[in-house]
Amino acid sequence: MYAVVARFDVRPGHEERFDALAAWRIGEAAHEPGLVGYAVHRIDGEPQARVFYEIYRDHAAFLEHRANVETKRFGAEHVPYVTGPPRIEFLEVLHSAAGLAR
């Protein structure tokens, strides 16, 4: 299993547009064969912060995700809505429950 967390800081007034773009991206990602889970979260107390939490079967599945057309489209189209590049962290599972580690 391979996981990624990406935090985006959205410009005030652009939340609705960013969220619509994120919803589109999540919908498109649902068809990726190596995807285990993908969610976008709002941080309590930080109304402009968005966190993408992505779980892939393995690193190769993540690389496939990064290479697809929809990811590249999101990468280009989200830029006007955020204050700068996302903070991205790559996660290595140490312990899990509910069958997440395979």
C-alpha angles and dihedrals in degrees: 000000000000125000136190132193119197123183120202124189107211122211112248110265094024098080095103094051093045092047092050091051091047091050090052090050093049090050092052092046091057088080096055109112096214096049116112098173140346128183139162117217136192114220115237109247094013105082095182096048121099126182124198114205113194129181121190133185090244143331092280090058089052091051089051089052092051091050099051124105095243093055090050090048091051089047091057100037100048095059098089091053100054136066095232144321118330122257104243126194126184114214133210114202115235099169133003144173136209094040097294096135113067 
